[in-house]
Amino acid sequence: MPIAHLFLVLLVVIIWGCNFVFIKFGLNEMHPLLLCAARFLLAFFPAIFFMKRPAIPFKIIIYYGLFTFALQFSLLFWGMHVGIAPGLASLLMQVQVFFSIFFAILFLGETPTRWQVLGALVSFVGIGLVAIHLDNHLSLLGFVLIMAAAASWGFGNLITKKITKINMLALVVWGSFVAFFPLLLLSLLLEGTDSIVYSFHHLSGLGIFSVIYIAYGSTWIGYGIWNWLLSQHSVAAVAPFTLLVPIVGILSSAFILGEPLQSWKLIAGLLVMTGLCVNLLGATLAARKKIQSSFKALNQANSK
């Protein structure tokens, strides 16, 4: 990978890692469902008027918008709102990888590899370590909501897996369009019109910048660069860099917000990241073995 492309992928990692800090800033001034609705409003408007709808059935866009965007991010924002720190949230969300594997087994009939099982066991030991430290300073409800958000992301990955050869940024825009309306309705019903009016009247400069960052920095710049990099390089060359996102999330939360880095949190983070690395290594070895088998079969055919 050229140096310029390496800097771009690291820029995306930093943008996505710091996104959790700006979510926290936004939640300090807006209710979670309202913040989520505002994020998706800016993500699709006015771009939807200039970006053609992806050439896939609209029901798939609806599923993508509801699970990958509306459900995932409302649960994530709500979980952070009730007591999960940004750095810890960025770490817990990474178990979406194993939820993706679980749902693929359940709904697609895929068979897990030994590496995937081992990686999942190691990572969930780390998640268990977080769970046993739930107390007045670490919300049980927040933990459950973040886990549900990761599960929603994992289920959304099954939907994304069936989508190929389209403009992925257009999918983000139209998915945001789908997500906005139920989130706005839920915000009106659960958070109330008075709180919405109050939030907008008392929104500070930092709050406005946070919403803009979440909508444009994380979505437009992040996904735009990421999709371009995937078009230039193999998934195996680009995807491993996502392992750096929770590291940036934890460090940025510690430096900017003063989130404490207790020893148990560092050990839990190490276990989760180790499990992810084991899963990634297994996938890489499996892909390499498949290529070698294909070459071997081709050589045997040619020799005949």
Phi and psi in degrees as GROMACS dihedral restraints (atoms count N, CA, C in turn):
[ dihedral_restraints ]
;  ai    aj    ak    al  type     phi  dphi    fc
    3     4     5     6     1   -59.7    20    10
    4     5     6     7     1   154.4    20    10
    6     7     8     9     1   -57.7    20    10
    7     8     9    10     1   -41.7    20    10
    9    10    11    12     1   -60.3    20    10
   10    11    12    13     1   -39.7    20    10
   12    13    14    15     1   -70.7    20    10
   13    14    15    16     1   -34.1    20    10
   15    16    17    18     1   -63.6    20    10
   16    17    18    19     1   -41.0    20    10
   18    19    20    21     1   -63.9    20    10
   19    20    21    22     1   -36.8    20    10
   21    22    23    24     1   -66.1    20    10
   22    23    24    25     1   -43.1    20    10
   24    25    26    27     1   -67.6    20    10
   25    26    27    28     1   -35.2    20    10
   27    28    29    30     1   -68.5    20    10
   28    29    30    31     1   -34.2    20    10
   30    31    32    33     1   -61.5    20    10
   31    32    33    34     1   -42.9    20    10
   33    34    35    36     1   -62.9    20    10
   34    35    36    37     1   -43.1    20    10
   36    37    38    39     1   -59.0    20    10
   37    38    39    40     1   -43.8    20    10
   39    40    41    42     1   -65.8    20    10
   40    41    42    43     1   -43.3    20    10
   42    43    44    45     1   -60.4    20    10
   43    44    45    46     1   -48.2    20    10
   45    46    47    48     1   -70.2    20    10
   46    47    48    49     1   -36.3    20    10
   48    49    50    51     1   -67.1    20    10
   49    50    51    52     1   -42.2    20    10
   51    52    53    54     1   -74.2    20    10
   52    53    54    55     1   -14.8    20    10
   54    55    56    57     1   -57.9    20    10
   55    56    57    58     1   -33.4    20    10
   57    58    59    60     1   -66.5    20    10
   58    59    60    61     1   -33.7    20    10
   60    61    62    63     1   -65.9    20    10
   61    62    63    64     1   -43.2    20    10
   63    64    65    66     1   -71.5    20    10
   64    65    66    67     1   -28.8    20    10
   66    67    68    69     1   -61.0    20    10
   67    68    69    70     1   -43.0    20    10
   69    70    71    72     1   -62.3    20    10
   70    71    72    73     1   -43.4    20    10
   72    73    74    75     1   -59.2    20    10
   73    74    75    76     1   -43.8    20    10
   75    76    77    78     1   -64.2    20    10
   76    77    78    79     1   -38.5    20    10
   78    79    80    81     1   -69.7    20    10
   79    80    81    82     1   -20.9    20    10
   81    82    83    84     1   -68.4    20    10
   82    83    84    85     1   -18.4    20    10
   84    85    86    87     1  -122.7    20    10
   85    86    87    88     1   -13.0    20    10
   87    88    89    90     1  -136.8    20    10
   88    89    90    91     1   150.3    20    10
   90    91    92    93     1   -68.7    20    10
   91    92    93    94     1   153.3    20    10
   93    94    95    96     1   -58.8    20    10
   94    95    96    97     1   -44.6    20    10
   96    97    98    99     1   -68.2    20    10
   97    98    99   100     1   -37.0    20    10
   99   100   101   102     1   -65.9    20    10
  100   101   102   103     1   -44.6    20    10
  102   103   104   105     1   -61.1    20    10
  103   104   105   106     1   -40.9    20    10
  105   106   107   108     1   -64.5    20    10
  106   107   108   109     1   -43.4    20    10
  108   109   110   111     1   -64.0    20    10
  109   110   111   112     1   -42.1    20    10
  111   112   113   114     1   -63.0    20    10
  112   113   114   115     1   -39.1    20    10
  114   115   116   117     1   -59.2    20    10
  115   116   117   118     1   -44.8    20    10
  117   118   119   120     1   -80.3    20    10
  118   119   120   121     1   -25.8    20    10
  120   121   122   123     1   -61.8    20    10
  121   122   123   124     1   -48.4    20    10
  123   124   125   126     1   -68.0    20    10
  124   125   126   127     1   -29.3    20    10
  126   127   128   129     1   -70.9    20    10
  127   128   129   130     1   -28.1    20    10
  129   130   131   132     1  -108.2    20    10
  130   131   132   133     1   -20.8    20    10
  132   133   134   135     1  -109.1    20    10
  133   134   135   136     1   128.4    20    10
  135   136   137   138     1   -96.3    20    10
  136   137   138   139     1    12.6    20    10
  138   139   140   141     1   -57.3    20    10
  139   140   141   142     1   -30.0    20    10
  141   142   143   144     1   -63.2    20    10
  142   143   144   145     1   -23.8    20    10
  144   145   146   147     1   -77.3    20    10
  145   146   147   148     1   -15.1    20    10
  147   148   149   150     1  -115.9    20    10
  148   149   150   151     1    -3.6    20    10
  150   151   152   153     1  -119.2    20    10
  151   152   153   154     1   119.1    20    10
  153   154   155   156     1   -64.8    20    10
  154   155   156   157     1   143.4    20    10
  156   157   158   159     1   -63.1    20    10
  157   158   159   160     1   137.2    20    10
  159   160   161   162     1   -56.3    20    10
  160   161   162   163     1   145.1    20    10
  162   163   164   165     1   -80.7    20    10
  163   164   165   166     1    61.4    20    10
  165   166   167   168     1  -137.6    20    10
  166   167   168   169     1   159.5    20    10
  168   169   170   171     1   -54.8    20    10
  169   170   171   172     1   139.1    20    10
  171   172   173   174     1   -63.3    20    10
  172   173   174   175     1   -26.6    20    10
  174   175   176   177     1   -65.1    20    10
  175   176   177   178     1   -30.2    20    10
  177   178   179   180     1   -69.0    20    10
  178   179   180   181     1   -39.4    20    10
  180   181   182   183     1   -63.0    20    10
  181   182   183   184     1   -38.6    20    10
  183   184   185   186     1   -63.0    20    10
  184   185   186   187     1   -47.9    20    10
  186   187   188   189     1   -60.1    20    10
  187   188   189   190     1   -43.7    20    10
  189   190   191   192     1   -61.7    20    10
  190   191   192   193     1   -47.1    20    10
  192   193   194   195     1   -64.5    20    10
  193   194   195   196     1   -37.5    20    10
  195   196   197   198     1   -75.8    20    10
  196   197   198   199     1   -45.5    20    10
  198   199   200   201     1   -84.7    20    10
  199   200   201   202     1   -48.8    20    10
  201   202   203   204     1   -74.2    20    10
  202   203   204   205     1   -32.2    20    10
  204   205   206   207     1  -107.8    20    10
  205   206   207   208     1   -69.1    20    10
  207   208   209   210     1   -59.7    20    10
  208   209   210   211     1   -54.0    20    10
  210   211   212   213     1   -71.5    20    10
  211   212   213   214     1   -47.4    20    10
  213   214   215   216     1   -58.5    20    10
  214   215   216   217     1   -52.2    20    10
  216   217   218   219     1   -77.0    20    10
  217   218   219   220     1   -30.2    20    10
  219   220   221   222     1   -66.4    20    10
  220   221   222   223     1   -40.0    20    10
  222   223   224   225     1   -67.1    20    10
  223   224   225   226     1   -41.4    20    10
  225   226   227   228     1   -62.4    20    10
  226   227   228   229     1   -49.6    20    10
  228   229   230   231     1   -62.7    20    10
  229   230   231   232     1   -41.0    20    10
  231   232   233   234     1   -67.2    20    10
  232   233   234   235     1   -40.8    20    10
  234   235   236   237     1   -62.1    20    10
  235   236   237   238     1   -41.4    20    10
  237   238   239   240     1   -69.2    20    10
  238   239   240   241     1   -33.6    20    10
  240   241   242   243     1   -64.6    20    10
  241   242   243   244     1   -34.2    20    10
  243   244   245   246     1   -96.9    20    10
  244   245   246   247     1     7.2    20    10
  246   247   248   249     1   137.1    20    10
  247   248   249   250     1     7.6    20    10
  249   250   251   252     1   -98.4    20    10
  250   251   252   253     1   123.5    20    10
  252   253   254   255     1   -67.9    20    10
  253   254   255   256     1   152.2    20    10
  255   256   257   258     1   -55.2    20    10
  256   257   258   259     1   -45.3    20    10
  258   259   260   261     1   -61.6    20    10
  259   260   261   262     1   -44.3    20    10
  261   262   263   264     1   -67.1    20    10
  262   263   264   265     1   -37.6    20    10
  264   265   266   267     1   -62.6    20    10
  265   266   267   268     1   -41.3    20    10
  267   268   269   270     1   -63.1    20    10
  268   269   270   271     1   -31.9    20    10
  270   271   272   273     1   -75.6    20    10
  271   272   273   274     1   -48.6    20    10
  273   274   275   276     1   -62.1    20    10
  274   275   276   277     1   -32.1    20    10
  276   277   278   279     1   -65.5    20    10
  277   278   279   280     1   -20.4    20    10
  279   280   281   282     1   -69.6    20    10
  280   281   282   283     1   -16.1    20    10
  282   283   284   285     1   -72.1    20    10
  283   284   285   286     1     0.1    20    10
  285   286   287   288     1   -55.7    20    10
  286   287   288   289     1   -28.0    20    10
  288   289   290   291     1   -57.9    20    10
  289   290   291   292     1   -45.1    20    10
  291   292   293   294     1   -79.2    20    10
  292   293   294   295     1   -29.0    20    10
  294   295   296   297     1   -65.2    20    10
  295   296   297   298     1   -37.1    20    10
  297   298   299   300     1   -60.6    20    10
  298   299   300   301     1   -44.5    20    10
  300   301   302   303     1   -63.4    20    10
  301   302   303   304     1   -43.3    20    10
  303   304   305   306     1   -61.8    20    10
  304   305   306   307     1   -45.7    20    10
  306   307   308   309     1   -68.4    20    10
  307   308   309   310     1   -33.0    20    10
  309   310   311   312     1   -65.5    20    10
  310   311   312   313     1   -36.6    20    10
  312   313   314   315     1   -67.5    20    10
  313   314   315   316     1   -43.2    20    10
  315   316   317   318     1   -71.6    20    10
  316   317   318   319     1   -43.9    20    10
  318   319   320   321     1  -105.2    20    10
  319   320   321   322     1   -24.5    20    10
  321   322   323   324     1  -108.4    20    10
  322   323   324   325     1    -5.5    20    10
  324   325   326   327     1    73.2    20    10
  325   326   327   328     1    18.6    20    10
  327   328   329   330     1   -72.6    20    10
  328   329   330   331     1   151.3    20    10
  330   331   332   333     1  -103.4    20    10
  331   332   333   334     1   123.4    20    10
  333   334   335   336     1   -70.7    20    10
  334   335   336   337     1   147.6    20    10
  336   337   338   339     1   -85.7    20    10
  337   338   339   340     1   166.0    20    10
  339   340   341   342     1   -61.5    20    10
  340   341   342   343     1   -35.2    20    10
  342   343   344   345     1   -65.0    20    10
  343   344   345   346     1   -41.6    20    10
  345   346   347   348     1   -65.3    20    10
  346   347   348   349     1   -41.8    20    10
  348   349   350   351     1   -64.1    20    10
  349   350   351   352     1   -46.1    20    10
  351   352   353   354     1   -62.5    20    10
  352   353   354   355     1   -45.5    20    10
  354   355   356   357     1   -60.8    20    10
  355   356   357   358     1   -41.1    20    10
  357   358   359   360     1   -64.8    20    10
  358   359   360   361     1   -42.5    20    10
  360   361   362   363     1   -62.1    20    10
  361   362   363   364     1   -44.2    20    10
  363   364   365   366     1   -63.6    20    10
  364   365   366   367     1   -46.7    20    10
  366   367   368   369     1   -63.7    20    10
  367   368   369   370     1   -40.7    20    10
  369   370   371   372     1   -76.1    20    10
  370   371   372   373     1   -16.9    20    10
  372   373   374   375     1   -64.5    20    10
  373   374   375   376     1   -41.5    20    10
  375   376   377   378     1   -63.5    20    10
  376   377   378   379     1   -40.2    20    10
  378   379   380   381     1   -64.9    20    10
  379   380   381   382     1   -38.6    20    10
  381   382   383   384     1   -62.8    20    10
  382   383   384   385     1   -36.0    20    10
  384   385   386   387     1   -63.2    20    10
  385   386   387   388     1   -38.6    20    10
  387   388   389   390     1   -64.9    20    10
  388   389   390   391     1   -42.4    20    10
  390   391   392   393     1   -62.0    20    10
  391   392   393   394     1   -37.4    20    10
  393   394   395   396     1   -75.7    20    10
  394   395   396   397     1    -7.6    20    10
  396   397   398   399     1  -102.9    20    10
  397   398   399   400     1    14.2    20    10
  399   400   401   402     1   -69.3    20    10
  400   401   402   403     1   125.5    20    10
  402   403   404   405     1  -152.3    20    10
  403   404   405   406     1  -156.7    20    10
  405   406   407   408     1   -65.6    20    10
  406   407   408   409     1   -21.8    20    10
  408   409   410   411     1   -96.0    20    10
  409   410   411   412     1   -10.3    20    10
  411   412   413   414     1  -134.3    20    10
  412   413   414   415     1   108.0    20    10
  414   415   416   417     1   -71.5    20    10
  415   416   417   418     1   129.5    20    10
  417   418   419   420     1   -63.5    20    10
  418   419   420   421     1   -44.1    20    10
  420   421   422   423     1   -60.6    20    10
  421   422   423   424     1   -43.3    20    10
  423   424   425   426     1   -61.9    20    10
  424   425   426   427     1   -41.8    20    10
  426   427   428   429     1   -60.8    20    10
  427   428   429   430     1   -46.3    20    10
  429   430   431   432     1   -63.3    20    10
  430   431   432   433     1   -41.3    20    10
  432   433   434   435     1   -65.6    20    10
  433   434   435   436     1   -40.7    20    10
  435   436   437   438     1   -65.7    20    10
  436   437   438   439     1   -41.0    20    10
  438   439   440   441     1   -62.1    20    10
  439   440   441   442     1   -39.7    20    10
  441   442   443   444     1   -66.0    20    10
  442   443   444   445     1   -36.4    20    10
  444   445   446   447     1   -64.0    20    10
  445   446   447   448     1   -41.8    20    10
  447   448   449   450     1   -64.1    20    10
  448   449   450   451     1   -39.2    20    10
  450   451   452   453     1   -64.8    20    10
  451   452   453   454     1   -40.6    20    10
  453   454   455   456     1   -62.5    20    10
  454   455   456   457     1   -41.9    20    10
  456   457   458   459     1   -61.3    20    10
  457   458   459   460     1   -43.9    20    10
  459   460   461   462     1   -61.6    20    10
  460   461   462   463     1   -41.5    20    10
  462   463   464   465     1   -67.9    20    10
  463   464   465   466     1   -37.6    20    10
  465   466   467   468     1   -62.5    20    10
  466   467   468   469     1   -30.0    20    10
  468   469   470   471     1   -64.1    20    10
  469   470   471   472     1   -30.0    20    10
  471   472   473   474     1   -66.0    20    10
  472   473   474   475     1   -36.2    20    10
  474   475   476   477     1   -68.3    20    10
  475   476   477   478     1   -45.8    20    10
  477   478   479   480     1   -62.7    20    10
  478   479   480   481     1   -33.6    20    10
  480   481   482   483     1   -60.4    20    10
  481   482   483   484     1   -28.8    20    10
  483   484   485   486     1   -87.5    20    10
  484   485   486   487     1    -2.6    20    10
  486   487   488   489     1  -103.2    20    10
  487   488   489   490     1   119.1    20    10
  489   490   491   492     1  -135.5    20    10
  490   491   492   493     1   155.4    20    10
  492   493   494   495     1    57.7    20    10
  493   494   495   496     1    45.3    20    10
  495   496   497   498     1  -133.6    20    10
  496   497   498   499     1   169.0    20    10
  498   499   500   501     1   -75.4    20    10
  499   500   501   502     1   106.7    20    10
  501   502   503   504     1   -66.9    20    10
  502   503   504   505     1   -29.2    20    10
  504   505   506   507     1   -68.0    20    10
  505   506   507   508     1   -35.7    20    10
  507   508   509   510     1   -64.0    20    10
  508   509   510   511     1   -36.5    20    10
  510   511   512   513     1   -64.3    20    10
  511   512   513   514     1   -39.3    20    10
  513   514   515   516     1   -62.1    20    10
  514   515   516   517     1   -44.2    20    10
  516   517   518   519     1   -63.5    20    10
  517   518   519   520     1   -49.9    20    10
  519   520   521   522     1   -72.0    20    10
  520   521   522   523     1   -31.2    20    10
  522   523   524   525     1   -66.2    20    10
  523   524   525   526     1   -37.4    20    10
  525   526   527   528     1   -64.6    20    10
  526   527   528   529     1   -38.0    20    10
  528   529   530   531     1   -60.2    20    10
  529   530   531   532     1   -44.3    20    10
  531   532   533   534     1   -65.2    20    10
  532   533   534   535     1   -41.4    20    10
  534   535   536   537     1   -70.1    20    10
  535   536   537   538     1   -31.4    20    10
  537   538   539   540     1   -60.8    20    10
  538   539   540   541     1   -46.7    20    10
  540   541   542   543     1   -67.6    20    10
  541   542   543   544     1   -46.5    20    10
  543   544   545   546     1   -65.3    20    10
  544   545   546   547     1   -33.0    20    10
  546   547   548   549     1   -67.3    20    10
  547   548   549   550     1   -41.4    20    10
  549   550   551   552     1   -64.0    20    10
  550   551   552   553     1   -42.4    20    10
  552   553   554   555     1   -63.3    20    10
  553   554   555   556     1   -44.4    20    10
  555   556   557   558     1   -65.4    20    10
  556   557   558   559     1   -36.6    20    10
  558   559   560   561     1   -64.2    20    10
  559   560   561   562     1   -42.0    20    10
  561   562   563   564     1   -64.3    20    10
  562   563   564   565     1   -40.6    20    10
  564   565   566   567     1   -76.4    20    10
  565   566   567   568     1   -41.4    20    10
  567   568   569   570     1   -96.0    20    10
  568   569   570   571     1   -33.7    20    10
  570   571   572   573     1  -100.6    20    10
  571   572   573   574     1   -21.4    20    10
  573   574   575   576     1    87.2    20    10
  574   575   576   577     1   148.7    20    10
  576   577   578   579     1   -68.4    20    10
  577   578   579   580     1   -31.8    20    10
  579   580   581   582     1   -63.5    20    10
  580   581   582   583     1   -42.7    20    10
  582   583   584   585     1   -67.9    20    10
  583   584   585   586     1   -33.5    20    10
  585   586   587   588     1   -66.1    20    10
  586   587   588   589     1   -47.2    20    10
  588   589   590   591     1   -62.4    20    10
  589   590   591   592     1   -42.3    20    10
  591   592   593   594     1   -62.8    20    10
  592   593   594   595     1   -42.7    20    10
  594   595   596   597     1   -60.5    20    10
  595   596   597   598     1   -45.3    20    10
  597   598   599   600     1   -70.6    20    10
  598   599   600   601     1   -32.1    20    10
  600   601   602   603     1   -73.6    20    10
  601   602   603   604     1   -25.3    20    10
  603   604   605   606     1  -113.9    20    10
  604   605   606   607     1    18.5    20    10
  606   607   608   609     1   -73.1    20    10
  607   608   609   610     1   125.4    20    10
  609   610   611   612     1   -85.6    20    10
  610   611   612   613     1   174.3    20    10
  612   613   614   615     1   -60.7    20    10
  613   614   615   616     1   -39.6    20    10
  615   616   617   618     1   -65.6    20    10
  616   617   618   619     1   -38.7    20    10
  618   619   620   621     1   -64.1    20    10
  619   620   621   622     1   -43.4    20    10
  621   622   623   624     1   -63.2    20    10
  622   623   624   625     1   -45.2    20    10
  624   625   626   627     1   -62.7    20    10
  625   626   627   628     1   -36.8    20    10
  627   628   629   630     1   -63.9    20    10
  628   629   630   631     1   -43.7    20    10
  630   631   632   633     1   -63.0    20    10
  631   632   633   634     1   -42.7    20    10
  633   634   635   636     1   -63.5    20    10
  634   635   636   637     1   -41.8    20    10
  636   637   638   639     1   -63.0    20    10
  637   638   639   640     1   -46.5    20    10
  639   640   641   642     1   -61.1    20    10
  640   641   642   643     1   -42.1    20    10
  642   643   644   645     1   -78.5    20    10
  643   644   645   646     1   -48.8    20    10
  645   646   647   648     1   -96.6    20    10
  646   647   648   649     1   -43.0    20    10
  648   649   650   651     1   -65.3    20    10
  649   650   651   652     1   -55.3    20    10
  651   652   653   654     1   -70.5    20    10
  652   653   654   655     1   -40.5    20    10
  654   655   656   657     1   -86.1    20    10
  655   656   657   658     1   -61.7    20    10
  657   658   659   660     1   -70.4    20    10
  658   659   660   661     1   -56.1    20    10
  660   661   662   663     1   -69.0    20    10
  661   662   663   664     1   -48.6    20    10
  663   664   665   666     1   -59.1    20    10
  664   665   666   667     1   -57.5    20    10
  666   667   668   669     1   -68.5    20    10
  667   668   669   670     1   -33.4    20    10
  669   670   671   672     1   -62.2    20    10
  670   671   672   673     1   -50.1    20    10
  672   673   674   675     1   -66.2    20    10
  673   674   675   676     1   -42.0    20    10
  675   676   677   678     1   -61.6    20    10
  676   677   678   679     1   -46.3    20    10
  678   679   680   681     1   -64.2    20    10
  679   680   681   682     1   -36.6    20    10
  681   682   683   684     1   -66.2    20    10
  682   683   684   685     1   -41.1    20    10
  684   685   686   687     1   -64.0    20    10
  685   686   687   688     1   -38.6    20    10
  687   688   689   690     1   -65.9    20    10
  688   689   690   691     1   -27.8    20    10
  690   691   692   693     1   -77.0    20    10
  691   692   693   694     1   -18.8    20    10
  693   694   695   696     1   -98.6    20    10
  694   695   696   697     1   -24.0    20    10
  696   697   698   699     1  -135.4    20    10
  697   698   699   700     1   165.4    20    10
  699   700   701   702     1   -70.0    20    10
  700   701   702   703     1   155.7    20    10
  702   703   704   705     1   -59.6    20    10
  703   704   705   706     1   -37.6    20    10
  705   706   707   708     1   -62.9    20    10
  706   707   708   709     1   -27.9    20    10
  708   709   710   711     1   -82.7    20    10
  709   710   711   712     1   -25.1    20    10
  711   712   713   714     1  -103.5    20    10
  712   713   714   715     1   -44.6    20    10
  714   715   716   717     1   -55.7    20    10
  715   716   717   718     1   -38.5    20    10
  717   718   719   720     1   -58.0    20    10
  718   719   720   721     1   -22.3    20    10
  720   721   722   723     1   -67.3    20    10
  721   722   723   724     1   -18.7    20    10
  723   724   725   726     1   -65.2    20    10
  724   725   726   727     1   -18.4    20    10
  726   727   728   729     1   -64.5    20    10
  727   728   729   730     1   -18.9    20    10
  729   730   731   732     1   -82.7    20    10
  730   731   732   733     1   -15.9    20    10
  732   733   734   735     1   -59.5    20    10
  733   734   735   736     1   -50.2    20    10
  735   736   737   738     1   -65.7    20    10
  736   737   738   739     1   -27.7    20    10
  738   739   740   741     1   -64.9    20    10
  739   740   741   742     1   -45.7    20    10
  741   742   743   744     1   -64.4    20    10
  742   743   744   745     1   -39.5    20    10
  744   745   746   747     1   -61.7    20    10
  745   746   747   748     1   -45.0    20    10
  747   748   749   750     1   -67.0    20    10
  748   749   750   751     1   -45.6    20    10
  750   751   752   753     1   -67.7    20    10
  751   752   753   754     1   -42.8    20    10
  753   754   755   756     1   -65.9    20    10
  754   755   756   757     1   -37.3    20    10
  756   757   758   759     1   -66.8    20    10
  757   758   759   760     1   -37.1    20    10
  759   760   761   762     1   -68.5    20    10
  760   761   762   763     1   -44.3    20    10
  762   763   764   765     1   -76.8    20    10
  763   764   765   766     1   -39.2    20    10
  765   766   767   768     1   -88.6    20    10
  766   767   768   769     1   -41.6    20    10
  768   769   770   771     1  -104.6    20    10
  769   770   771   772     1    -7.3    20    10
  771   772   773   774     1    73.3    20    10
  772   773   774   775     1    25.9    20    10
  774   775   776   777     1   -63.0    20    10
  775   776   777   778     1   124.8    20    10
  777   778   779   780     1   -66.9    20    10
  778   779   780   781     1   143.8    20    10
  780   781   782   783     1  -109.8    20    10
  781   782   783   784     1    75.4    20    10
  783   784   785   786     1   -67.2    20    10
  784   785   786   787     1   158.5    20    10
  786   787   788   789     1   -61.2    20    10
  787   788   789   790     1   -38.9    20    10
  789   790   791   792     1   -64.4    20    10
  790   791   792   793     1   -33.4    20    10
  792   793   794   795     1   -69.8    20    10
  793   794   795   796     1   -39.5    20    10
  795   796   797   798     1   -66.5    20    10
  796   797   798   799     1   -40.3    20    10
  798   799   800   801     1   -66.4    20    10
  799   800   801   802     1   -42.7    20    10
  801   802   803   804     1   -60.7    20    10
  802   803   804   805     1   -42.8    20    10
  804   805   806   807     1   -61.9    20    10
  805   806   807   808     1   -41.2    20    10
  807   808   809   810     1   -63.7    20    10
  808   809   810   811     1   -40.7    20    10
  810   811   812   813     1   -66.5    20    10
  811   812   813   814     1   -44.5    20    10
  813   814   815   816     1   -63.0    20    10
  814   815   816   817     1   -45.1    20    10
  816   817   818   819     1   -66.8    20    10
  817   818   819   820     1   -36.4    20    10
  819   820   821   822     1   -63.6    20    10
  820   821   822   823     1   -42.7    20    10
  822   823   824   825     1   -61.4    20    10
  823   824   825   826     1   -41.1    20    10
  825   826   827   828     1   -64.5    20    10
  826   827   828   829     1   -40.3    20    10
  828   829   830   831     1   -65.1    20    10
  829   830   831   832     1   -40.5    20    10
  831   832   833   834     1   -61.5    20    10
  832   833   834   835     1   -44.1    20    10
  834   835   836   837     1   -62.2    20    10
  835   836   837   838     1   -43.2    20    10
  837   838   839   840     1   -66.7    20    10
  838   839   840   841     1   -41.6    20    10
  840   841   842   843     1   -62.2    20    10
  841   842   843   844     1   -42.4    20    10
  843   844   845   846     1   -61.3    20    10
  844   845   846   847     1   -42.3    20    10
  846   847   848   849     1   -64.3    20    10
  847   848   849   850     1   -39.6    20    10
  849   850   851   852     1   -65.2    20    10
  850   851   852   853     1   -44.7    20    10
  852   853   854   855     1   -65.3    20    10
  853   854   855   856     1   -38.5    20    10
  855   856   857   858     1   -65.0    20    10
  856   857   858   859     1   -41.3    20    10
  858   859   860   861     1   -65.7    20    10
  859   860   861   862     1   -40.5    20    10
  861   862   863   864     1   -65.2    20    10
  862   863   864   865     1   -40.7    20    10
  864   865   866   867     1   -64.3    20    10
  865   866   867   868     1   -38.5    20    10
  867   868   869   870     1   -64.7    20    10
  868   869   870   871     1   -41.3    20    10
  870   871   872   873     1   -64.8    20    10
  871   872   873   874     1   -43.1    20    10
  873   874   875   876     1   -62.9    20    10
  874   875   876   877     1   -39.2    20    10
  876   877   878   879     1   -65.4    20    10
  877   878   879   880     1   -38.3    20    10
  879   880   881   882     1   -64.9    20    10
  880   881   882   883     1   -43.6    20    10
  882   883   884   885     1   -63.9    20    10
  883   884   885   886     1   -40.1    20    10
  885   886   887   888     1   -63.9    20    10
  886   887   888   889     1   -43.6    20    10
  888   889   890   891     1   -64.2    20    10
  889   890   891   892     1   -38.3    20    10
  891   892   893   894     1   -67.0    20    10
  892   893   894   895     1   -41.4    20    10
  894   895   896   897     1   -66.0    20    10
  895   896   897   898     1   -38.9    20    10
  897   898   899   900     1   -65.4    20    10
  898   899   900   901     1   -37.2    20    10
  900   901   902   903     1   -67.4    20    10
  901   902   903   904     1   -40.1    20    10
  903   904   905   906     1   -68.5    20    10
  904   905   906   907     1   -33.9    20    10
  906   907   908   909     1   -68.9    20    10
  907   908   909   910     1   -21.5    20    10
